[in-house]
Amino acid sequence: FDYKEAYEGFRALKDESKELNSKKEKLLEIKRKLLPWESLDIKPTDLKDTKHTSLILGFIQHKDFSNLTDQLNKEKPAYNFEIINSDKNFEYLVFICLEKEKAAVEEILKRCNFNRVQLELSTLSACEELKSIDRDYSLLGEKEYAINDKLRGLLRYKPKLMRLYDYCFNIRKKSEAEKDFLNTKEAF
């Protein structure tokens, strides 16, 4: 019985499975970061500052949001913002302000615990990117199913491997017994 074939097959499938799980985790992490921006119709590559305006993406806790709007209304910089999404903890915002007032707006945002976000550059909008991630995740799931199917095929080696293990175990025990045979206190 050539156990190496079973061992190598199992090892290769295990490595492949580990790699697939790593890819799936990365996709889920990207999806988690992108999900709040799903309704943002602009592609990240199009989110650029212009000569006269600046864009700022980020999120703020609900408790700090009213303070932010109060401070912006008090200091009156030239700005506009849009709420892209809201969840139980945060408001996700896009700020547009004049380039010459960017420093003032950023200072207000900083005081109000605004967290800037840099979306990964993509030629797809957030919604399109999320659909692409779902497709990729589904394909990885199909590959994982195929790997599991191959692993089930390796189960045919289980009885032979169990016999090989028992044989090796018995040889080791026999060797230990021969070594300790006359070296005990009760030996005559």
Rosetta silent file (secondary structure, phi, psi, omega in degrees, C-alpha in Angstrom):
SEQUENCE: FDYKEAYEGFRALKDESKELNSKKEKLLEIKRKLLPWESLDIKPTDLKDTKHTSLILGFIQHKDFSNLTDQLNKEKPAYNFEIINSDKNFEYLVFICLEKEKAAVEEILKRCNFNRVQLELSTLSACEELKSIDRDYSLLGEKEYAINDKLRGLLRYKPKLMRLYDYCFNIRKKSEAEKDFLNTKEAF
SCORE:     score description
SCORE:     0.000 S_00000001
   1 L     0.000  125.168  179.790    0.000    0.000    0.000 S_00000001
   2 L   -95.503   93.056 -177.693    1.435    3.332   -1.067 S_00000001
   3 H   -70.534  -18.097 -176.898    0.244    5.669    1.669 S_00000001
   4 H   -63.389  -35.393  178.659    2.159    8.591    0.135 S_00000001
   5 H   -61.330  -46.367  179.127   -0.461    9.035   -2.577 S_00000001
   6 H   -65.053  -42.704 -178.395   -3.207    9.458    0.013 S_00000001
   7 H   -64.322  -47.839 -179.381   -1.028   11.696    2.176 S_00000001
   8 H   -63.912  -40.944  178.242    0.045   13.953   -0.697 S_00000001
   9 H   -62.425  -44.974  179.135   -3.523   14.159   -2.004 S_00000001
  10 H   -63.876  -44.157 -178.167   -4.852   15.083    1.417 S_00000001
  11 H   -63.118  -43.724  179.516   -2.096   17.635    2.002 S_00000001
  12 H   -63.386  -42.895  179.450   -2.637   19.314   -1.376 S_00000001
  13 H   -67.640  -36.486  177.943   -6.400   19.495   -0.817 S_00000001
  14 H   -64.135  -44.307  178.414   -5.901   20.820    2.696 S_00000001
  15 H   -63.400  -42.184  179.317   -3.597   23.590    1.392 S_00000001
  16 H   -63.793  -40.930  178.589   -6.043   24.414   -1.382 S_00000001
  17 H   -64.747  -41.053  178.789   -8.900   24.549    1.117 S_00000001
  18 H   -62.841  -41.467  179.263   -6.902   26.843    3.407 S_00000001
  19 H   -64.771  -42.243  177.814   -6.174   29.160    0.475 S_00000001
  20 H   -62.240  -43.252  179.113   -9.853   29.236   -0.519 S_00000001
  21 H   -62.970  -37.246  177.582  -10.889   30.072    3.048 S_00000001
  22 H   -64.011  -43.638  178.114   -8.347   32.889    3.104 S_00000001
  23 H   -63.739  -40.751  179.108   -9.754   34.305   -0.137 S_00000001
  24 H   -63.745  -41.068  178.530  -13.298   34.027    1.213 S_00000001
  25 H   -63.300  -41.180  178.682  -12.303   35.878    4.397 S_00000001
  26 H   -63.065  -43.030  178.651  -10.697   38.661    2.344 S_00000001
  27 H   -62.499  -41.785  179.123  -13.839   39.007    0.231 S_00000001
  28 H   -64.767  -36.961  178.528  -16.015   39.163    3.345 S_00000001
  29 H   -66.306  -43.715  177.787  -13.755   41.842    4.852 S_00000001
  30 H   -63.206  -42.196  179.765  -13.948   43.942    1.663 S_00000001
  31 H   -62.936  -41.838  179.522  -17.712   43.453    1.578 S_00000001
  32 H   -61.181  -39.973  179.934  -18.035   44.500    5.226 S_00000001
  33 H   -72.545  -31.486 -174.025  -16.122   47.729    4.519 S_00000001
  34 H   -88.788  -24.139 -174.206  -18.031   48.456    1.311 S_00000001
  35 H   -54.391  -43.129  179.265  -21.571   47.613    2.441 S_00000001
  36 H   -64.018  -18.962 -176.986  -22.316   50.996    4.092 S_00000001
  37 H  -100.584   15.016 -175.286  -21.397   52.721    0.812 S_00000001
  38 L   -57.584  -37.773 -177.258  -23.681   50.555   -1.352 S_00000001
  39 L   -84.121    1.940  175.107  -25.979   53.428   -2.297 S_00000001
  40 L   -76.483  111.017 -174.051  -23.043   55.615   -3.399 S_00000001
  41 L   -80.676  -12.542 -176.247  -23.549   55.673   -7.166 S_00000001
  42 L   -86.038  138.592  176.434  -20.190   57.262   -7.964 S_00000001
  43 L   -71.267  142.128  179.340  -17.230   55.064   -8.802 S_00000001
  44 H   -56.118  -29.963  178.751  -14.308   55.495   -6.376 S_00000001
  45 H   -69.841  -20.804  179.304  -12.063   56.475   -9.289 S_00000001
  46 H   -89.920   -7.605  179.542  -14.423   59.404   -9.961 S_00000001
  47 L   -83.724   81.390 -176.954  -14.255   60.662   -6.353 S_00000001
  48 L  -125.087  149.005  171.150  -11.585   63.258   -6.944 S_00000001
  49 L   -71.494  148.808  174.682  -10.972   66.737   -5.698 S_00000001
  50 L  -107.533 -173.705 -178.912  -11.226   69.415   -8.344 S_00000001
  51 L   -62.631  -34.337 -174.278   -9.443   72.721   -8.613 S_00000001
  52 L  -114.434  -11.533 -177.746  -12.057   74.477   -6.465 S_00000001
  53 E  -127.925  159.526  179.704  -13.788   71.709   -4.496 S_00000001
  54 E  -134.174  141.736  178.395  -12.801   68.900   -2.182 S_00000001
  55 E  -108.637  138.787  177.463  -14.555   65.635   -1.329 S_00000001
  56 E  -134.003  120.996  176.879  -14.387   64.003    2.084 S_00000001
  57 E  -105.155  146.362  176.410  -15.886   60.571    2.792 S_00000001
  58 E   174.145 -172.136  179.982  -16.339   59.174    6.255 S_00000001
  59 E  -138.699  157.341 -178.690  -18.601   58.204    9.092 S_00000001
  60 E  -143.724  147.816  178.184  -19.626   59.629   12.434 S_00000001
  61 E   -68.964  150.787 -179.569  -21.473   58.242   15.423 S_00000001
  62 H   -56.008  -41.159 -176.640  -25.106   59.262   15.783 S_00000001
  63 H   -63.919  -26.090 -179.697  -24.412   60.985   19.106 S_00000001
  64 H   -93.417  -10.735 -173.821  -21.808   63.261   17.441 S_00000001
  65 H   -65.290  -44.993 -178.865  -23.816   64.007   14.304 S_00000001
  66 H   -66.267  -36.013  175.841  -25.992   66.785   15.750 S_00000001
  67 H   -61.734  -40.674  178.561  -22.900   68.404   17.281 S_00000001
  68 H   -61.340  -49.482 -178.979  -21.275   68.328   13.831 S_00000001
  69 H   -64.752  -36.986  177.234  -24.211   70.026   12.128 S_00000001
  70 H   -62.442  -45.933 -178.812  -24.413   72.618   14.926 S_00000001
  71 H   -67.220  -37.732  177.727  -20.711   73.488   14.595 S_00000001
  72 H   -65.310  -41.049  178.555  -20.913   73.647   10.791 S_00000001
  73 H   -68.633  -32.058  179.756  -23.926   75.981   11.011 S_00000001
  74 H   -71.149  -45.313 -176.894  -22.149   78.100   13.629 S_00000001
  75 H   -86.917  -18.738  174.254  -18.901   78.537   11.684 S_00000001
  76 L    52.229   50.271  170.765  -20.634   78.607    8.266 S_00000001
  77 L   -74.552  160.550  177.723  -17.967   77.296    5.901 S_00000001
  78 L   -77.830  108.554 -176.516  -19.093   76.717    2.314 S_00000001
  79 E  -151.937  168.391  168.348  -19.987   73.025    2.336 S_00000001
  80 E  -152.431  150.146  175.599  -22.631   70.485    1.532 S_00000001
  81 E  -141.277  157.994  177.037  -22.979   66.890    2.638 S_00000001
  82 E  -130.530  134.490  175.277  -25.094   63.912    1.800 S_00000001
  83 E   -82.138  115.701 -178.910  -25.968   61.040    4.083 S_00000001
  84 E   -82.889  -39.049 -177.799  -25.150   57.933    2.066 S_00000001
  85 E  -158.767  162.888  177.095  -26.237   55.402    4.641 S_00000001
  86 E  -146.058  137.968  173.811  -27.147   55.060    8.272 S_00000001
  87 L  -128.065 -166.564 -173.923  -27.029   52.085   10.610 S_00000001
  88 L   -67.113  -20.613 -177.523  -27.643   51.632   14.318 S_00000001
  89 L  -114.005  -30.168 -167.963  -24.325   53.293   15.260 S_00000001
  90 E  -132.544  157.154  167.721  -23.124   55.504   12.419 S_00000001
  91 E  -110.117  131.840  179.540  -24.014   57.979    9.706 S_00000001
  92 E  -104.810  121.591 -168.883  -21.987   57.561    6.494 S_00000001
  93 E  -126.385  153.405  168.225  -21.413   60.911    4.804 S_00000001
  94 E  -121.268  121.393  177.455  -19.892   62.541    1.749 S_00000001
  95 E  -101.910  139.913  171.211  -18.798   66.146    2.271 S_00000001
  96 E  -124.250  127.033  178.989  -18.193   68.599   -0.528 S_00000001
  97 E  -141.308  165.529  175.331  -16.539   71.866    0.361 S_00000001
  98 E   -68.716  142.571 -178.450  -14.583   74.623   -1.301 S_00000001
  99 H   -57.974  -38.353 -178.288  -10.892   73.854   -1.548 S_00000001
 100 H   -70.447  -17.331  179.040  -10.010   77.117    0.205 S_00000001
 101 H  -108.738    9.719 -178.124  -12.189   76.135    3.203 S_00000001
 102 H   -59.692  -43.066 -178.939  -11.114   72.498    3.359 S_00000001
 103 H   -61.458  -41.939  179.439   -8.839   73.031    6.358 S_00000001
 104 H   -65.315  -43.655  178.976  -11.657   74.679    8.356 S_00000001
 105 H   -64.882  -42.928  179.018  -14.115   71.893    7.489 S_00000001
 106 H   -62.896  -35.963  178.211  -11.549   69.207    8.337 S_00000001
 107 H   -65.366  -42.482  177.640  -10.887   70.865   11.712 S_00000001
 108 H   -63.626  -44.406  179.741  -14.613   70.824   12.540 S_00000001
 109 H   -60.936  -41.282 -179.762  -14.865   67.196   11.416 S_00000001
 110 H   -63.573  -44.856  179.737  -11.883   66.270   13.565 S_00000001
 111 H   -62.419  -28.931 -177.061  -13.363   67.943   16.659 S_00000001
 112 L   -95.758   14.664  177.123  -16.602   66.029   16.144 S_00000001
 113 L    63.079   38.149  175.524  -14.905   62.608   15.892 S_00000001
 114 L   -78.302  132.778 -179.014  -15.518   62.211   12.183 S_00000001
 115 E  -106.314  115.930  179.474  -13.664   59.198   10.759 S_00000001
 116 E   -72.328  150.175  178.424  -12.399   59.603    7.212 S_00000001
 117 L  -128.079  137.782  173.921  -12.690   56.696    4.800 S_00000001
 118 L  -115.689  108.582  178.576  -10.619   56.010    1.715 S_00000001
 119 L   -74.095  143.252  177.406  -12.442   53.646   -0.628 S_00000001
 120 L   -64.544  135.972 -178.792  -10.235   51.335   -2.661 S_00000001
 121 L   -63.268  128.153 -178.907   -9.928   52.619   -6.195 S_00000001
 122 L  -149.193  152.088  177.202  -12.204   50.688   -8.475 S_00000001
 123 L   -88.493    2.650  178.783  -13.823   51.231  -11.827 S_00000001
 124 L  -110.009  149.777  173.597  -17.056   49.858  -10.375 S_00000001
 125 L   -71.144  168.008 -178.269  -19.533   51.600   -8.113 S_00000001
 126 H   -59.221  -41.420  179.484  -19.942   50.197   -4.603 S_00000001
 127 H   -63.316  -45.733  178.475  -23.133   48.384   -5.601 S_00000001
 128 H   -63.845  -40.149  179.146  -21.484   46.816   -8.662 S_00000001
 129 H   -63.117  -40.860  178.502  -18.421   45.889   -6.586 S_00000001
 130 H   -64.431  -38.872  176.604  -20.634   44.171   -3.987 S_00000001
 131 H   -64.316  -40.769  178.072  -22.349   42.153   -6.726 S_00000001
 132 H   -63.146  -41.752  178.215  -18.929   41.159   -8.072 S_00000001
 133 H   -62.344  -42.334  178.685  -17.834   40.103   -4.581 S_00000001
 134 H   -62.227  -40.517  177.751  -20.978   37.981   -4.202 S_00000001
 135 H   -63.585  -47.252 -179.915  -20.275   36.263   -7.540 S_00000001
 136 H   -61.258  -40.856  179.818  -16.648   35.600   -6.574 S_00000001
 137 H   -63.894  -39.504  178.227  -17.727   34.293   -3.164 S_00000001
 138 H   -64.807  -42.045  177.541  -20.206   31.955   -4.832 S_00000001
 139 H   -63.018  -39.880  177.198  -17.496   30.629   -7.187 S_00000001
 140 H   -64.942  -35.170  176.407  -15.204   30.024   -4.217 S_00000001
 141 H   -63.620  -39.650  177.848  -18.046   28.134   -2.536 S_00000001
 142 H   -65.739  -41.085  178.106  -18.350   25.887   -5.596 S_00000001
 143 H   -64.924  -38.182  178.890  -14.597   25.247   -5.553 S_00000001
 144 H   -64.293  -39.364  177.486  -14.785   24.452   -1.847 S_00000001
 145 H   -62.566  -41.972  178.893  -17.554   21.940   -2.532 S_00000001
 146 H   -63.386  -40.335  178.073  -15.380   20.279   -5.206 S_00000001
 147 H   -63.934  -43.765  178.639  -12.448   20.071   -2.760 S_00000001
 148 H   -62.851  -35.257  177.051  -14.685   18.518   -0.115 S_00000001
 149 H   -64.498  -42.374  177.286  -15.888   16.032   -2.706 S_00000001
 150 H   -65.215  -37.909  177.500  -12.265   15.065   -3.463 S_00000001
 151 H   -63.655  -39.495  175.959  -11.576   14.745    0.259 S_00000001
 152 H   -61.933  -33.688  177.689  -14.527   12.374    0.570 S_00000001
 153 H   -65.237  -29.616  178.654  -12.923   10.363   -2.242 S_00000001
 154 H   -73.590  -11.429  178.590   -9.798    9.953   -0.119 S_00000001
 155 H   -63.076  -18.484  178.586  -11.871    8.191    2.533 S_00000001
 156 H   -63.031  -22.236  179.144  -11.373    4.971    0.562 S_00000001
 157 H   -84.481   -8.798 -173.322   -7.848    4.927    2.024 S_00000001
 158 H   -57.454  -49.533 -179.626   -9.061    5.124    5.621 S_00000001
 159 H   -60.336  -41.012  179.785   -9.159    1.365    6.378 S_00000001
 160 H   -66.054  -40.649  178.715   -5.698    0.850    4.872 S_00000001
 161 H   -66.528  -35.754  177.859   -4.299    3.826    6.776 S_00000001
 162 H   -65.736  -41.218  177.792   -5.827    2.526   10.000 S_00000001
 163 H   -65.397  -41.192  177.987   -4.170   -0.871    9.457 S_00000001
 164 H   -62.427  -41.739  178.174   -0.846    0.828    8.674 S_00000001
 165 H   -62.602  -47.130  179.078   -1.146    2.918   11.833 S_00000001
 166 H   -59.855  -42.122  179.855   -1.914   -0.157   13.941 S_00000001
 167 H   -60.922  -49.150  179.901    1.039   -2.014   12.398 S_00000001
 168 H   -63.992  -39.313  178.668    3.452    0.880   13.111 S_00000001
 169 H   -62.471  -44.554  179.588    2.048    1.307   16.615 S_00000001
 170 H   -65.260  -38.361  177.784    2.540   -2.405   17.365 S_00000001
 171 H   -64.078  -42.153  179.000    6.128   -2.330   16.042 S_00000001
 172 H   -63.931  -43.729  178.226    6.902    0.643   18.274 S_00000001
 173 H   -63.735  -39.714  178.623    5.378   -1.063   21.323 S_00000001
 174 H   -62.648  -42.686  178.916    7.288   -4.266   20.533 S_00000001
 175 H   -63.255  -42.287  177.864   10.548   -2.278   20.311 S_00000001
 176 H   -64.574  -39.674 -179.806    9.851   -0.571   23.640 S_00000001
 177 H   -66.570  -41.324  179.043    9.027   -3.908   25.260 S_00000001
 178 H   -65.051  -37.022 -179.091   12.254   -5.513   23.993 S_00000001
 179 H   -68.391  -38.377 -175.863   14.301   -2.595   25.281 S_00000001
 180 H   -96.378    5.324 -171.808   12.736   -2.689   28.756 S_00000001
 181 L   -57.462  -52.151 -177.751   12.393   -6.488   29.033 S_00000001
 182 L  -105.723   14.925 -178.206   15.195   -7.208   31.531 S_00000001
 183 L  -107.039   27.413  178.061   15.626   -3.679   32.849 S_00000001
 184 L  -106.067  163.929  179.984   12.865   -3.651   35.441 S_00000001
 185 L   -63.885  -34.279 -175.832   13.113   -4.053   39.235 S_00000001
 186 L   -82.528   -0.278  179.973   11.185   -7.305   39.149 S_00000001
 187 L   -70.056  139.838 -178.637   13.552   -8.963   36.643 S_00000001
 188 L   -91.591    0.000    0.000   15.380  -11.973   38.167 S_00000001
